[in-house]
Amino acid sequence: MAEEKNVASANESGQVDCLELVKKLADSYRCLVRRRELLRQQYEESKSWFYTKDEIIYKLSQGAHEESERVQTSGLSNPVERTALNCDKVLASMNREVQTQRTEQFLEPYYEVCEQIELFEIGLRSLRGQTRLVAEQLFVDGKKQSEITGAEGKLLTRRTVVREKENALIGMADTIGRYQRR
C-alpha cells in the first residue's frame, strides 16, 4: 500500500513537472523558433571562419627568409619549403579549432532549441479539435485571448478560451510525460 502511494506521488510530481515545462515552452515557443533561425543563420555565416590554404601559407611564411640557411645536419633548410610541407597539417589543425568553436557557439545551442521546439510540437500534435485550434492560435500564432476563433471563424468567449487553453496544457503535459518516459 505504501509503495502504491509513492508511485502515485511520483506520478503527480512528474505531471506537475511536465505541466510546468509545457507552460514554459508555450510561453517561449515563438522566441524559440526565432532563436533557432538566428542560430542556423549564424552557423551558416560562420563558414567564413575557416582558413584557406593561401591564408595558412601566408601566416606560416611570415618572417621566413627566401634564402637557404646552413644547418648542423646534412643539407640545406628552406623555410619556404618547410612552410609548404607543414601547410596541410596546420590548415587541418586550425580548421578543427574553428569547427569546435562553431559547434560550441552555434550548433549545440541550435540542437537544444530544436529539442525544445520538437517536444512542444509533439504535445501540440497530440491535441484534437477545438483544443488544438485554440492552442495553435495562442501559442503558435501569438494571438490574444480576445482574438481566438473557433472552427467556424467566430470569436470564442473568454471562458471557452481559458478552458481550452487549460485542456491544451494538461493534454500536452500528459503526452510529453509519456514521451519522456519511453
Number of C-alpha atoms within 10 A of each C-alpha: 5 7 8 9 10 11 11 12 12 12 13 12 12 16 18 16 14 22 20 15 20 27 19 12 19 24 15 15 22 16 13 19 15 12 16 21 15 14 19 17 12 15 17 12 10 15 12 9 12 17 15 12 15 11 13 19 19 12 13 18 18 12 10 14 11 11 11 14 12 11 9 8 7 7 10 12 15 15 19 19 13 13 19 15 12 14 21 14 11 17 18 15 12 15 16 13 12 17 17 12 14 19 14 12 14 19 19 13 16 20 14 13 21 17 12 18 19 12 19 22 18 15 22 26 12 14 19 12 9 17 21 21 19 27 26 21 17 19 19 17 12 16 15 11 19 11 15 22 18 17 11 6 8 10 14 17 15 13 10 16 24 14 13 18 22 15 17 25 23 20 21 29 25 20 20 23 21 12 12 10 7 5
